[in-house]
Structures are given as C-alpha cells and as structure tokens.
Amino acid sequence: MKKITFLFLAATIMVGIMSCGKEEVKDTLPEFVKNDMELVWSDEFDQDSNEPNPENWDYNVGGSGWGNSEVQTYKMDRASSYVSNGTLKIVAHRNDKDRWESARLVTSFKQFFTYGYIEFRAKLPVEPGSWPALWMMPQHEKYGKWPRSGEIDVMEYATNTWGKKTYGTVHCKAGSGGNAVNSDYIEIKDVANTWHTYAINWTEDAITWYYDGEVMTEYKNPHREEANWEVWPYDKPFYIIMNVAMGGTLGGEIPKSTKKCQMEVDYVRVYQKKAE
C-alpha cells in the first residue's frame, strides 16, 4: 500500500477548514479519530487538472448490467466524471442515443487499505432511478469470488427503493445480496444540496458505520474458531469505489423526464491508528 504521510496538525486543519472555492461545512470527524489516528491518505480534489488524479484513481468501464441489471455503461470521459472547483463530479446522463452513461472510479492496485476510518464527504443525486454508492472491495480475492472475499458498502442511496434513507452493509459468504449481513437504514435530509459525511470505522473486531460523525450501526467479528472467514473476510486489503448506477435491482424504474443526475464528492480520507 502506498501511503502519504501528513503531519497530524495539517490533517486537523484540513478537516476544519475548506480550501478556497469550497463551502465551509461542519466538522463531523469523531473525537477518537482526531485523538488516536492520523491521516494516511486522502484525495481532496484540489488539483489544477480536470481529470481525477491518476495516482489514485482508475476506471471500471463497460455495460452488461454489473450483476444488478443496471442500465448504464460506465465510461472514462469528461462527460461522466471530472474535477472542478475542488470537488469531483460523477455524472450519470443520457447520451445522444438516449442510452445512459456514467462513471465508476476505483483505487484498485493504486490505494488499498486494511483497517482504518474511511470517510467520504458528498452530495448525492435524488432523481428516481439513480443509485449512487461509496463502497469497498477486496484487492485480492483471498477467500474466493464474490461474496466469499467480502464487500463493504459504506453508503448506498436509492430514492425509488428506500426514499430518503441511506444504507450501509457488508456482504460475505454467510450473507449477500438480499440476505446481506447487518444492513441498516437511516433517514437523511437534503442529501442533494448539503454536504454530509459517510464513513466506516473498520477494526479487527468490528465495522461501524457513521453518518455525519454519528454511529449508524455496527457489525461485529464473531472470532469463530473455525471458518471465521465465512462471516469475517475483512482482514485483507480493500480498495475504494465511487459510482452512480442507474436502474437495476435497487435503482428501479427511470422516468423519461430524468436526463441527468450527479454525485459530487468533496474528499475521500483514510485515517489509521498512530504508530506506538
């Protein structure tokens, strides 16, 4: 894993103060993160280029439904994702043939982590049919193909399915898809126009979900003596994914009136325990 080391003072300043061109927003970082952890990697999307930093991000491209009957084709182009005014925009849109295109950015083989506090600050699309997600997948499928090696969904939001509620869960051999382990919902207000933070605290003992710095739910490692990986494959490196899907099993029906929708990401940050 490639790490970028920061002075903790600088990390604290970044959390509390937004750089030029960004809105000033509430600091929601939990106190235990400020006191016991350090920022090991982040993307603040402050670069001069309109392209996402290639040292951090790659793209999954193509269509075929992505296992969820999604209708969009993921592209690597400026119409589907770009950086401006200090934020990343992922834009799902109809092309000139009335087909949906979008972007799915990944840190696979570039930035991947085992344990830590992983936080996103974002504004979400609310258009019916949209399905934005901030999530993580295993860098190496140590325990086998999905869902055996795990999946961590930090945040999913699907207006057609859940209304104004966000969702966080994990998938593993013991539970996946509709039987995913420890899914939970929380109603949030004004996700499209107001910055909110979505995070997990991932340790050897539990994965805890946070919304605006407050605990949503928790999934505990049972530490079974045999085949613990079936319920806890979360002891290996995972990489980060950000995407906006359209339609599919959670996105649902897309009205003809929906032409475009956007997820805007202010930053992605990863904190880990300070070295003793």
N, C-alpha and C positions, 0 to 999 in steps of 0.2 A: 504494500500500500504506500503510495506516495503521500507524504504528509507535508503540510506547510505550517511551520511553527510561528506563532504570534506571541508577542508579549501580552499577558493577560490584561494589562491596563488597556492596551489597544483594543482588545476584544470587548472589554466592558464599554469603551467609548462607542464602538460600532453598534453595540446593542442599543444604547441610549440615544444616539444621535444619527439621524439620517443624513446622508451626504447631499450636496447641492443638487437640486432638481427633484428630490423625493419629498413626499409628505412626511411631516413629523407625526409619529404614531406612538402609542403607549408601549412602554417596556413590559413585556409579559414573561420574560425569562425567569424561571423559578430560582429562588434563592440558593437551593442546593447546587444548581448548575454554576451560578456565579461564584460560590464559595469553594466548591470541591472539584471543579472541572476547568479545562482550558479549551479554547477554540483550536482545533487541529486542522480544519479545512472549511472553506466557505466559497461560495460564488455570490458576489454582491451585484453582479451585472452592471458594473460601473465602467466597463471598458469603452474605448472610443469606437471600436468596430460594432457594426450592427449584427455580426454573427456571434452566436454563443461561443464561449472560449473553447477551442478545440482541445486544449489540455484537459478539460473537464468533461466535455460532452461529445457523445456520438449520437447517431440516429438509428432507430428501428424504422425500416421503410417497407412499404407494400400494403396489400389488402388482405383478402381471404378471410375476413371476419375475426381473426385473432382469438379463435376459440370461444368467442362470445356472440357471434352473429353481428358484429359491428359492421357498419356500412361504409365507414371512411377508408380512404387509402392514406397511409402515412407517407409524407414527403419530406425531403430535405431541401426546402426552398424558402425564400423570403416571405412568400405569401402565407406560409404556415407557421413560421417561427422567426422571431427577430428580437434584437435588443435595442431599446431606445429609452432615453431619459432615466437611466438607471434601473430599468426593470426588463424582465423577459416576458414576451408575449407569445403564447401558443394559441393559434387561431384556427378554429375549425370553420370551413367555408365551402359553399357550393362553387364548383368551377363552371366554366362556360358550357359544359355538357350536363349541368345540373347534378353532378356527382360530388360527393363530399370528400374533401381533403383536409388533413390536419397534420400534427407533428407529435412524435413520441421521442423525447430526449432521454438518453441513458448515460450513466457514468461507467458502464461496464468496461473492464480492463483499463480504466483510467483512474477512477477513485472508488475504492470499496473499503468497507469498514466492518469490524466485529465489535459490537457493543458501543454504547455512547448515547448522547442526547442528540437526536436528529430533528431539526426544526426547519419548517418552511413558513414563510410569510407570503400570503397570496390573496388575490381576489378571484372569485370563481364565476363561471358562467351559470346562468339560471334558466336559460332557454330550454323549453321542453325538448327532450331528445338528447340533450348534452349529458356527458358522463366524464367529468374531469377526475383525475386521480393523481395522488402523490404516494409513491409506494416503493418497495424494495424487493429485489430478487437475489437468489444466491449466485455468487460469482462462479462457483464450481458446483456442479450437481453431485456432491459427495454421497448423498443418500439415494440418488436416482432421479428420474424425471419427475416433473410436477405431478402431484403436490408433495412428493416424498422429501424433497430437499427444502421445502418451505416457501412461503411468500408472506411478506409483511405489508399490509395496506395501512399506511399512516392516515390517509384521508381519501374517501370517495364521496361524490355528491351527485345524485341523480334525481332531478326535480320530478320526473314522471313517476318514479318508484317510491321515493321517500318524502317528497315535498321539500320542506325547508330543514331537512335533517342531514347531518354528515354521519359518516360511518367509518369505523376502523376495525380491522380484524386480522387474523392470521389463518393461513392455510397450511395443512400438513397432512400426512398420511391418515391421521386419526380423524380429520375433518377438513373438507374442502368444498368449494362451490357453495351450493345451498346449505351444506352441512358444515360450513366453516366454523372454526373454533373461536368462541368468545367474541362474536360480533356485537356491536353496541351502536346505538344511535343517540345523537344529541341535536336538539333544535338550535339553529344559529340564525341571527338576524343580519340582514343586509350584507350577504356574502359577496355581492357583485360590486358594491361601491365602497366598502370599508375593508381595510386590511385586518386580517385575522391570522393568528399563528396556529399551525397544526404540527404536532410533534409526537415523538415517542422517546421514552427513556428505556433503553434496551440493556439489560444486565444479564449475568449468568443465571439469575433467579427469576426474572420476570420481564415482560414487556408491558409498559404502562403508557397509555395514550393521553395526550394533553391537548386541550383547546384553549387558546389564549392564556396559557400558563396554568390552567386548572385541570385536575385529573378527570378524565372521562371514564376510563375503565382499565382493567389490568388482566393480563393472562400470565399465570404463574407456571414456572418449570416444576413439574412434579418430582423430578430427580428419581425416576424409576430405576431399579437395579437392572432390569432387562429391557432392551429395545426402547430406551428413552427417546431415541431419535424420532420415533413414530409420532410423538407428541411434542417434541422439542428439537427440531433440526436447526435451531437458531444459535449454534455455536461455531458457525463458519462465516467467512466474509460475505456481505451482501452489498450490492450496488443500488444506486438511486435511479428511479424512473419518474418522469413527469409527462403526462399526456392528456389530451382531450379526445375521448372517443365519442362517436355519435351512434345513436340507436342501440341495437343489440339487447342482450338479456336484461340489462339494468337501465340503459338509456331510453329504451322504449320507442314509441312512435314519434316521428319527427314531423311537425306541421309544415305544410308548404310555405307558410309565412316565415319560417326560420331560415335565414340565409347565411348567418354568420354568428359565431359566438367565440368568446376569448377568455382564457385564463391568464392572469397577469401575476408574475412571481417577482417579489421584491428581493428575496435572497433564499439561499439554502445554506444551513450551517450545521456543522458536526462538532460536538464537544465530547471530550473523553476525560477520564479521571486524570488528575495531575500525577505525575511521577512522584513516588515517595522517596 
